[in-house]
Amino acid sequence: MSVNSLFDIGSTSLRAVGEKIDATSQNIANAESEGYRRRRVSLSSRSVAATGLYASNGAQDVTSSGVGVEQFERVRDGMLVAARNEARSSESAAREEGRVLGVLEGALATDTDAGLSASLQGLADGFSNLANNPESQGVRESVLGRARQLTDTFGRLDQRLGELTSSTTKALASNVEKANGLLDKVASLNEQIESARAGGSPDYAAEDQRDQTVKELSKLLPVEAQENRSDGYTLTVDGMTVVQGTEATTLSTENKNDPSKPTRVEFGDTGVAFDPGEEGGGEIGAQARLLNDTLTGKQSVQDRLDTLADSVVKKVNTAHRKGADQNGDTGENFFVDKSRTAGNIELNVDGPKDIAAVATPALGTPEGNETAVTIDQGDFSDSSGAGNIEARLTKNSESGTSTVEVSSISPDGNLPGDLEGGTFDITVENNGTAGELDFTIDRPDGSTSTETGVDVGSDGTTITLEDDGGEIELDVGTAFVDGDVGPTETKEFSVTVDNSLPGDTSPAQNIADRASDLTTDATDLAANVGTQVQEAAAKEEAQAAVGERVQAQIEDVSGVSVDQQLSSLIEQQQQFAASAQVLTTAREVSSTLLSIAR
C-alpha cells in the first residue's frame, strides 16, 4: 500500500464519518420535532485497481481507496404508517360519534325529573290521581301542569336535536374544507419533493411534512397512501383517488340544507358519494353517518321521538274522547289533533274542567243502555198509534239543522254539544179540535211546558222536549191520531235520552295506563342512545390502543432515541479520531521518506 493510499483512505474515512456525525447531530437536534423521521447514513468500502493510462496492473496490485457514503435516507416503514393511519381514522370516528351521542344522551337523560320518561310517568300519575278524585280541581290543575311539562319536554328535545343536527352539519362542512386544504398541501409537497429529487438533493424535511399531513388527514378521512417514485404519493379514499401527483380532487358537501335528502360528501364533480359504512371513516365519515342514520332519517332518534309523540297524542286522545268532562262534553281530544311531531304537540283542553275523566259507556255494554233514545209506551199499547213513534230526535229542525238520528248520537248515548239527557214524561190530551192533540212535557230538571194544538195529521210534526242549550225535538210524525185519546181522558208515555253514568272514571285510568306504557318506549330510546355511546367509547379505546401500539413500533423503527444517538455519536467520534490518526501516520511516513531522500 502506498503512502498516497494512506492519505486517500484517511481522507475518505474522515468525510464519511463526518457525514454520519452530521446525520446523528441532526437526529439529536430534531428528537422532539413532530413528524421527524430518523436519518441514516450507510457506508461502503471502495476498492480500485491501480492502472496506467493504457494498461492495468495485475490482481496483486489491487489497492483500497477507503470508504464512501452509499446511501443517505429517511428511516420509514410504510406498512406501519398505513396501519397507524387506519387506526387513527377509526379512533377519530368513534370519538366524534361518542361526543355527539353523549350530548344526545344527556338530553334524553332518564334520571332527571325533566326527562322524557319522567314526564310521561308524571302524566300517568296525574291521570291516575284524577281517576281517584274526578271532582278535585286541584288534581285537575296538576294534570294540566304535568301535560304542559310533557309537551315542553318534547319541544325541548326536538329543539336540542335540531341544534345538534345543525352543529354537526356545520362541523362536517368545516372538516370537508379542512380536508381539501390538506389534500392540496399533499399535492404541493409532491411537486416540491419530486423536484428536489430530480435535482439530486432529496428534500427530506418536505417528506416528513408530507407524512405528517397525511397523518393529520387520516383523522378526517380513511385515507390510503401509495408512493410512486415519479409522482410522489397517490392518496385514495373509499377507492376514489383524491391526490395523484400534483393534482388533488376537491370534496364537496351536498344537500346539507335540505332535511328531506341525505347529506352527502362527494368527490369533486364525479357525483360519487363517500360511503363511510357502519363504522370508521374518520370524523367526516362519523358526521355523515350521524346526520343520515342517527340524528335524522328513518329509524333515527328524531324519527323515533316523533313516532313516540304521535303515539302519545293518538292513544291519549282515543281514551279521552270516550270520557265526559265537567262541562258535559264528550268526544273531545286532549291534545290538538294535527300532524304530530315532537316539536308541535299542543294541548286541546283550555282548563281543568275540560279534562274528560268520567266514563260514558258505549251502547250495548253492561254499563250502558242498548239504545241512546228509548220510548216507554206508557198508557199506549204497542198496537195503538203511539207504538209507531220513531225513536228519532231533531235539533233545531226549524233552523235547518239535520236530524240527529239514534245512530249519530255519540256512542256513549249522550246528546251532542251542551244538551243534556234524562227522562221526559209526556202527557197527551184531546183538546176538542179535530186532528190536534196537546202535549205536556215534564223535564228531568223539574220544569214543565205544554204544547197545545199540535197537528198530528201532518208529516214531520215535532214536540219540543228541551230548549236549554239548543232545541231538542221528538219527531212524532203521524204516530198519533185524534182518536188515540178520548175527549175526557189523558194518556202518558216517556222518552229517555242516556246520560253518562256517575262514578266510572275508567277514561282517566285508561289514559294513565297508556301513558305509563309509553314510558317504556321513552326509556328504550334513551337506553339505545346510551348503548351507542358505550359502543363508541369501546371502539375509541380499542383503536387508540392499536394506534399506540403501532406508533410505538414506528418510533422503534424510525423514531429518534437520544440515548442511542449519543452512544452512536461517541462511537463516531472515536472513528473520526482513528481516521485522523491514519492521516497523521501517513504524514509522518511521508516526512520520513522525504528526509531519507535528502
LUMBALUM-354977 format. One line per 2 residues: number of its first residue (from 1); their letters; for each residue x, y, z of C-alpha. Coordinates in steps of 0.02 Angstrom, whole numbers, plus 32768, in hexadecimal, padded with zeros to 4 digits. Example, Ala and Ser with C-alpha at 12.3 -4.5 7.8 and 13.67 -1.06 7.14 Angstrom:
<recs>
1) as) 8267 7F1F 8186 | 82AC 7FCB 8165
</recs>
This chain:
<recs>
1) ms) 8000 8000 8000 | 8047 80A8 7FCF
3) vn) 8051 8144 8038 | 7FD5 8193 7FC0
5) sl) 7F5B 8108 7FE8 | 7F6A 8130 80A0
7) fd) 7F3F 81E6 807D | 7EAD 81AE 800F
9) ig) 7E69 8134 808F | 7E79 81AE 811E
11) st) 7E28 823F 80C3 | 7D93 81D8 8084
13) sl) 7D7D 8190 8132 | 7D79 823D 817E
15) ra) 7CF7 8276 80FF | 7C8A 81DC 8117
17) vg) 7C91 81E1 81D4 | 7C70 829B 81CB
19) ek) 7BCF 8275 8169 | 7B9A 81FA 81F0
21) id) 7BC0 827A 8278 | 7B58 82FC 821A
23) at) 7AC5 8283 820B | 7AD1 8252 82C3
25) sq) 7AD9 8308 82F8 | 7A3F 8330 828F
27) ni) 79E3 829D 82DE | 7A0D 82D9 838E
29) an) 79DB 838C 8364 | 7931 8352 831E
31) ae) 790B 82CE 83A2 | 7871 8332 83D9
33) se) 783E 8370 832D | 7790 832D 8304
35) gy) 778E 82BD 826C | 784C 82B7 825E
37) rr) 788E 8210 821C | 793E 81D9 824C
39) rr) 79C7 81F2 81CA | 7A41 8166 81A9
41) vs) 7AE7 8162 814B | 7B20 80BD 80FE
43) ls) 7BDB 80A9 80D6 | 7C33 8032 805E
45) sr) 7CE9 800F 8038 | 7D3A 804A 7F97
47) sv) 7DB7 7FD8 7F40 | 7E0D 8005 7E9E
49) aa) 7E9F 7FBE 7E3D | 7F33 8030 7E18
51) tg) 7F3B 8045 7D5D | 7FA2 809D 7CE0
53) ly) 7F68 8100 7C4D | 7F62 806D 7BD6
55) as) 7F77 7FD1 7C42 | 7F45 7F94 7CEE
57) ng) 7FB1 7F3E 7D6D | 7F92 7E8D 7DA4
59) aq) 7F1B 7E56 7E2A | 7FA7 7E5A 7EA8
61) dv) 7FAC 7F18 7E92 | 7EF5 7F34 7EC3
63) ts) 7EEE 7FB8 7F49 | 7E66 8002 7FB7
65) sg) 7E35 80B7 7FB0 | 7DD4 80C0 8054
67) vg) 7D1C 80D5 8079 | 7C8B 8136 802E
69) ve) 7BD4 8163 8053 | 7B68 80E5 7FFD
71) qf) 7ABF 812B 8030 | 7A76 81BA 8095
73) er) 79C0 8191 80BF | 7929 81AE 812B
75) vr) 78FE 8114 8192 | 7845 80EF 8173
77) dg) 77D5 8054 8173 | 7743 8073 80FD
79) ml) 76DA 7FDF 813C | 76E5 801A 81F0
81) va) 76B8 80CC 81BD | 7620 808C 815C
83) ar) 75E7 8025 81F2 | 75FC 80BB 8265
85) ne) 7597 812B 81F1 | 750C 80AA 81E4
87) ar) 7501 809A 82A1 | 7503 8157 82B3
89) ss) 7474 8168 8237 | 7409 80E9 8294
91) es) 7435 8136 833D | 7403 81E4 8302
93) aa) 735E 81A4 82BD | 7333 814C 8361
95) re) 7365 81E5 83C6 | 72F7 8259 835D
97) eg) 7262 81E3 8368 | 727A 81D3 8423
99) rv) 7282 8290 8436 | 71E2 82B2 83D7
101) lg) 7184 821E 841F | 71BD 8250 84CD
103) vl) 716A 82F9 84B8 | 70CD 82A1 847A
105) eg) 70D0 8227 850B | 70D7 82B9 8583
107) al) 703E 8306 8532 | 6FDF 8261 8540
109) at) 7019 8240 85F2 | 6FA1 81D0 8650
111) dt) 6FE0 81F8 86FE | 6F9B 82A9 8706
113) da) 6EEB 82EA 8727 | 6EF4 8349 8682
115) gl) 6F19 82AB 861E | 6E9F 8267 859E
117) sa) 6E77 81C6 85FA | 6E60 8227 869D
119) sl) 6DEB 82A2 8647 | 6D83 8214 85FD
121) qg) 6D7A 81BD 86A5 | 6D4A 8263 86F3
123) la) 6CB6 826F 867B | 6C87 81BB 86A4
125) dg) 6C8D 81DF 875F | 6C26 827D 8746
127) fs) 6B99 8221 86ED | 6BA2 8194 876C
129) nl) 6B84 8212 87F7 | 6AF7 825D 8790
131) an) 6AA5 81B3 8782 | 6A9E 81AF 8840
133) np) 6A6A 8265 8852 | 6A06 8295 87B5
135) es) 69B6 832D 8805 | 6A55 8378 8850
137) qg) 6A86 8419 87F8 | 6B33 8410 8846
139) vr) 6B51 8364 87FB | 6B11 83A1 8753
141) es) 6B88 8436 875A | 6C15 83BC 8781
143) vl) 6BE8 8355 86E7 | 6BF1 83F0 867A
145) gr) 6C99 8420 86C5 | 6CE0 8373 86A4
147) ar) 6C9B 8374 85F3 | 6CEE 841B 85D2
149) ql) 6D92 83D8 8616 | 6D85 8345 859E
151) td) 6D66 83B5 8507 | 6DF5 8425 853F
153) tf) 6E67 838D 854F | 6E3D 8352 84A0
155) gr) 6E59 8401 845E | 6EFF 8414 84B9
157) ld) 6F3E 836D 8477 | 6F07 8399 83C7
159) qr) 6F62 8440 83D4 | 6FFD 83ED 841D
161) lg) 6FFF 836E 8390 | 6FED 83F9 8312
163) el) 707E 8459 835F | 70E9 83BB 8365
165) ts) 70C1 8396 82B0 | 70EC 8448 827D
167) st) 7191 8449 82DC | 71C1 83A0 8294
169) tk) 7199 83DD 81E5 | 7208 8475 8200
171) al) 7293 8409 8248 | 7288 8397 81B0
173) as) 7296 842B 8139 | 732B 846D 819D
175) nv) 7383 83C5 8199 | 7366 83B3 80DE
177) ek) 73B5 845D 80C5 | 7447 842C 8135
179) an) 745D 8387 80D7 | 7461 83E4 8031
181) gl) 74ED 8453 8073 | 7552 83BA 80AA
183) ld) 7537 8364 8002 | 7577 83FE 7FA8
185) kv) 760C 8403 801E | 763A 834F 7FF7
187) as) 7631 8372 7F3C | 76A1 840B 7F53
189) ln) 771E 83A8 7FBA | 771F 8321 7F35
191) eq) 775A 83A1 7EB9 | 77DC 83EA 7F2F
193) ie) 7823 833E 7F5D | 782B 82FD 7EAB
195) sa) 787E 839D 7E70 | 7904 838C 7EF7
197) ra) 7922 82D6 7ECA | 7935 8302 7E14
199) gg) 79B9 8381 7E46 | 7A1B 82FD 7EA5
201) sp) 79FC 8345 7F52 | 796A 82ED 7FA8
203) dy) 78FF 835E 8016 | 78E9 82EE 80AE
205) aa) 789B 837A 8115 | 7811 8388 8093
207) ed) 77F9 82CB 8098 | 77E5 82D3 8155
209) qr) 7766 835E 813E | 7707 82F9 80BC
211) dq) 76FB 8262 8130 | 76C0 82D3 81BC
213) tv) 763C 831E 8149 | 75FB 8272 811A
215) ke) 75F6 8244 81D3 | 758E 82E0 81F6
217) ls) 751E 82B7 8162 | 7501 8206 81A3
219) kl) 74A8 8252 8238 | 7425 8296 81C0
221) lp) 741C 820D 813C | 7450 8156 8126
223) ve) 74DC 8187 80B0 | 7554 8109 8063
225) aq) 75FE 813E 801E | 7665 80E9 7F97
227) en) 7710 812E 7F68 | 773F 813E 7EB2
229) rs) 77F2 816F 7E90 | 77BE 81DB 7DFE
231) dg) 7720 822E 7E43 | 7739 8229 7EFF
233) yt) 76A5 81F4 7F69 | 7602 81B8 7F1D
235) lt) 7575 81C7 7F9E | 74D0 8169 7F94
237) vd) 7432 8171 7FFF | 73AE 80EB 7FF0
239) gm) 7401 80B2 7F4E | 73FA 8160 7F01
241) tv) 749E 81B9 7ED6 | 74A6 8261 7F2D
243) vq) 755D 828C 7F0E | 75C9 8254 7E7D
245) gt) 766C 82AD 7E5F | 764C 8367 7E63
247) ea) 758E 8357 7E4A | 7510 8352 7EDA
249) tt) 7455 832C 7ED1 | 73EC 83A5 7F38
251) ls) 7364 835D 7FA8 | 72B9 83AF 7FB5
253) te) 7224 83A4 802B | 717D 838C 7FD5
255) nk) 70CA 839F 8018 | 7107 83E7 80BD
257) nd) 7077 8464 80C1 | 6FF0 83EC 8084
259) ps) 6FB0 837F 8114 | 6F48 8317 809A
261) kp) 6FE5 82D3 8048 | 707B 8279 8093
263) tr) 7118 82E1 80AD | 719F 82A6 8034
265) ve) 7259 82C2 8027 | 7286 82B4 7F6F
267) fg) 732C 82A5 7F13 | 733D 833E 7EA4
269) dt) 72C5 8341 7E11 | 72BA 8284 7E04
271) gv) 7212 8279 7E5D | 725A 81E6 7EBF
273) af) 7237 81F2 7F79 | 72AB 81BD 8005
275) dp) 725E 8128 805F | 72A5 811B 810F
277) ge) 7253 8072 8132 | 7213 8040 81DD
279) eg) 72AE 8075 823C | 7354 80CF 8226
281) gg) 736B 814E 819C | 73C1 81D5 8202
283) ei) 7366 826D 8246 | 7317 8291 819C
285) ga) 72D4 81E0 818F | 7291 81E5 8241
287) qa) 723A 828C 8224 | 71EB 8251 8180
289) rl) 71AF 81B3 81D7 | 7169 8216 826B
291) ln) 710A 828C 81F9 | 70BF 8205 818B
293) dt) 70A3 8176 8205 | 70A5 81B0 82BA
295) lt) 7064 8262 82C5 | 6FEF 8264 822E
297) gk) 6FA6 81E9 81B1 | 6F41 814B 81C9
299) qs) 6F58 80F2 826F | 6FC1 8185 82AC
301) vq) 6FAE 81D4 8357 | 6F46 8260 830A
303) dr) 6ED5 81E3 82B2 | 6EBD 817C 8350
305) ld) 6E9C 8218 83B7 | 6E18 8252 833A
307) tl) 6DCB 81A4 8338 | 6DC1 81A4 83F6
309) ad) 6D71 8250 83F5 | 6CF2 8214 8375
311) sv) 6CCB 817B 83E0 | 6CB2 81E7 847A
313) vk) 6C37 8258 841F | 6BD7 81CA 83CC
315) kv) 6BC7 815B 8464 | 6B9E 81E5 84E0
317) nt) 6B20 8235 8469 | 6ACB 818E 8448
319) ah) 6AB0 816F 8501 | 6A82 8224 8524
321) rk) 69FA 8228 849F | 69A1 819A 84F9
323) ga) 698D 8202 8596 | 6924 8297 85CB
325) dq) 696B 8337 8611 | 691D 83A4 8697
327) ng) 68C4 8409 8611 | 6866 836D 85DB
329) dt) 68C5 8366 8536 | 68FF 82C2 84EC
331) ge) 6965 8290 8456 | 69E7 8318 8474
333) nf) 6AA2 8304 8456 | 6B1F 8324 84E1
335) fv) 6BA8 8357 8466 | 6B8F 83BA 83C6
337) dk) 6B71 833E 8339 | 6BE7 836E 82AC
339) sr) 6C87 8335 8258 | 6CE3 82FB 82F2
341) ta) 6D9D 830D 8310 | 6DFE 8327 83B0
343) gn) 6E0B 83E0 8389 | 6D52 8409 8371
345) ie) 6CF0 83B0 83FA | 6C6C 8424 8444
347) ln) 6BE4 8410 84C6 | 6B32 8417 8487
349) vd) 6AE5 842E 8534 | 6AD9 84E2 8570
351) gp) 6ABD 84C7 8628 | 6AA9 8444 86B1
353) kd) 69EF 842E 8690 | 6A15 83F9 85DD
355) ia) 6A6D 835A 8615 | 6A00 82C2 85F4
357) av) 6A0F 824D 8689 | 6962 81FD 8698
359) at) 692A 816A 862D | 689D 8173 85B1
361) pa) 687B 80BA 8591 | 6868 807D 84E0
363) lg) 67BC 8043 84AA | 679C 7F8A 84B7
365) tp) 6818 7F73 8547 | 67E9 7F39 85F6
367) eg) 680A 7FE8 8637 | 67A2 8043 85B4
369) ne) 66F6 8038 8566 | 66DB 7FDE 84C3
371) ta) 6695 8078 846E | 66B5 8130 8481
373) vt) 65FE 815E 847B | 6578 80ED 84C6
375) id) 64BB 8107 84C7 | 644E 80C0 8550
377) qg) 63A0 80AB 8503 | 634B 80CD 85A9
379) df) 628D 80CD 8593 | 629E 80A6 84DB
381) sd) 62A7 7FF4 84A1 | 631D 7FBB 841A
383) ss) 6289 7FA4 83A7 | 624D 8057 83BB
385) ga) 628C 80ED 835E | 630F 8120 83DD
387) gn) 6368 807C 83BF | 63A0 80C1 8316
389) ie) 6402 8154 8360 | 64AB 8158 830D
391) ar) 653A 815C 8389 | 6585 81F4 8338
393) lt) 65BA 829C 837A | 65CC 833D 831A
395) kn) 6638 83D0 834C | 65F5 847A 8318
397) se) 658F 8432 828A | 654B 84DC 8259
399) sg) 65F9 8523 8241 | 661F 849C 81C3
401) ts) 6691 8437 8234 | 6696 8384 81FC
403) tv) 663B 82FE 825D | 669C 82AD 82E9
405) ev) 667C 81F5 82CB | 6697 8176 8352
407) ss) 672D 8134 82F1 | 6781 81DF 82EE
409) is) 6770 8200 83A8 | 6819 81E6 83FB
411) pd) 683E 8130 8425 | 6834 8158 84DD
413) gn) 6779 817F 84C8 | 6789 8238 84EA
415) lp) 6746 82C7 8485 | 67C3 8331 8425
417) gd) 6800 83DA 8460 | 67BD 8422 8503
419) le) 6717 83C4 84FB | 66EA 835B 8591
421) gg) 668D 82B7 8592 | 6618 8267 860F
423) tf) 6563 822A 8614 | 64D9 8298 85CF
425) di) 6429 826A 860C | 63A7 829C 858B
427) tv) 62EA 82AA 85A5 | 6275 82A9 850D
429) en) 61C7 82F8 8510 | 613B 8312 8493
431) ng) 6119 83CC 8485 | 6074 83B9 842A
433) ta) 60B6 83F1 8382 | 60B5 8370 82F8
435) ge) 6164 8336 82C5 | 61BB 8389 8359
437) ld) 61FF 8350 8400 | 6250 83A9 8493
439) ft) 62F9 836E 84D9 | 6339 8398 8588
441) id) 63F3 8376 85A8 | 6439 835C 8657
443) rp) 64F6 836C 8648 | 6581 831D 86B2
445) dg) 65AE 83C7 86F9 | 64FD 83DC 8740
447) st) 64BF 845A 86C1 | 641B 843F 8663
449) st) 63D8 8483 85BF | 633F 8462 8555
451) et) 632E 8461 8498 | 6278 8473 8465
453) gv) 6225 8459 83BF | 62AB 83E9 8378
455) dv) 6272 83B1 82CB | 6289 82F6 82D4
457) gs) 6248 82E1 8226 | 62DC 832F 81CD
459) dg) 6382 82DA 81A4 | 6419 8313 8205
461) tt) 63BB 835B 8299 | 642D 836D 8332
463) it) 641C 8397 83E9 | 64A4 83F5 8445
465) le) 64F1 8395 84D4 | 657D 840C 8503
467) dd) 65AF 84BA 84CE | 663D 84DB 8547
469) gg) 66E2 84DD 84EA | 6692 84B4 8444
471) ei) 65E4 847D 8418 | 65C6 83C0 841B
473) el) 6526 837F 83CD | 64D7 82D4 83C2
475) dv) 6493 82A7 8317 | 63E4 825F 8333
477) gt) 63B4 8268 827B | 630E 8216 825C
479) af) 6323 819F 82EF | 6288 81EA 8344
481) vd) 61D8 8204 8309 | 6151 8265 8360
483) gd) 60F7 81C4 838C | 6189 8182 83F2
485) vg) 6151 81EF 8484 | 609C 8201 84B7
487) pt) 604D 82AC 84D9 | 6055 829A 8594
489) et) 60EF 822C 85AB | 61AA 8245 85B4
491) ke) 6235 81CC 858A | 62ED 81CB 85B3
493) fs) 6392 818E 8569 | 6447 81BB 8586
495) vt) 64E5 81D9 8522 | 658E 81B3 8571
497) vd) 6633 81F4 852C | 66CF 81A7 857A
499) ns) 6747 8209 85E7 | 67F3 81D0 8621
501) lp) 67F3 815F 86B7 | 683B 81AF 8754
503) gd) 68D1 8168 87B1 | 6927 810E 8721
505) ts) 69D2 8161 8707 | 6A19 80DF 8690
507) pa) 6A46 8162 860A | 6AC0 81B7 8681
509) qn) 6B09 8110 86B6 | 6B18 80D7 8602
511) ia) 6B7B 8173 85D8 | 6BE9 8153 8670
513) dr) 6C0A 80A0 8636 | 6C31 80D3 8584
515) as) 6CA8 815E 85BA | 6CFE 80E7 8632
517) dl) 6D14 8065 85A8 | 6D63 80E9 8538
519) tt) 6DE8 8110 85BA | 6E38 806C 8585
521) da) 6E4E 80AE 84D5 | 6E9C 814E 8519
523) td) 6F12 80E9 8588 | 6F3F 8077 84F6
525) la) 6F67 810F 848B | 6FDE 8155 850D
527) an) 7028 80A9 8531 | 7049 808C 8478
529) vg) 70AA 812F 846C | 7107 8103 850C
531) tq) 7138 805B 84C2 | 717A 80B1 8427
533) vq) 71E1 8126 8495 | 722E 8091 84EF
535) ea) 7251 8039 844A | 72A4 80D6 8405
537) aa) 730E 80E6 84A2 | 7343 8030 8496
539) ke) 7372 8044 83DF | 73D3 80E2 8404
541) ea) 7432 808D 8490 | 7459 7FF4 8424
543) qa) 7493 805A 838E | 74F9 80CD 83FF
545) av) 7552 8034 8446 | 7575 7FF5 8395
547) ge) 75B4 80A0 8361 | 7625 80AF 83F9
549) rv) 766E 8003 83DC | 7690 8026 8324
551) qa) 76D5 80D2 834E | 774D 8082 83C9
553) qi) 7787 800D 833F | 779D 80A2 82CB
555) ed) 7806 80FB 834D | 7871 805F 8363
557) vs) 788F 8058 82A8 | 789C 810E 8276
559) gv) 7893 8176 8313 | 7926 81C8 836B
561) sv) 796B 8182 840D | 79DB 8207 8456
563) dq) 7A3A 8188 84BF | 7A5A 811B 8428
565) ql) 7A8D 81AE 83BE | 7B06 81EE 8445
567) ss) 7B54 8142 844F | 7B66 8142 8391
569) li) 7BB1 81F1 8398 | 7C38 81B7 8413
571) eq) 7C5E 8124 83A2 | 7C66 8194 830A
573) qq) 7CD7 820C 8369 | 7D50 817E 8387
575) qf) 7D45 814C 82D0 | 7D6A 81FE 829E
577) aa) 7E01 8202 8312 | 7E3F 815D 82CD
579) sa) 7E2E 819D 821B | 7E8D 8239 824C
581) qv) 7F15 81CA 8294 | 7F25 8172 81ED
583) lt) 7F47 821A 819A | 7FC3 8246 8223
585) ta) 801D 81A2 8206 | 801F 81BF 814A
587) re) 8068 826B 8165 | 80F0 8228 81D6
589) vs) 811D 819F 815B | 8122 821E 80CF
591) st) 8194 8291 8135 | 8209 8200 815E
593) ll) 8216 81CF 80A7 | 8239 8281 8073
595) si) 82C1 8293 80F6 | 8315 81F3 80B9
597) ar) 830E 8233 8008 | 836B 82CE 8039
</recs>
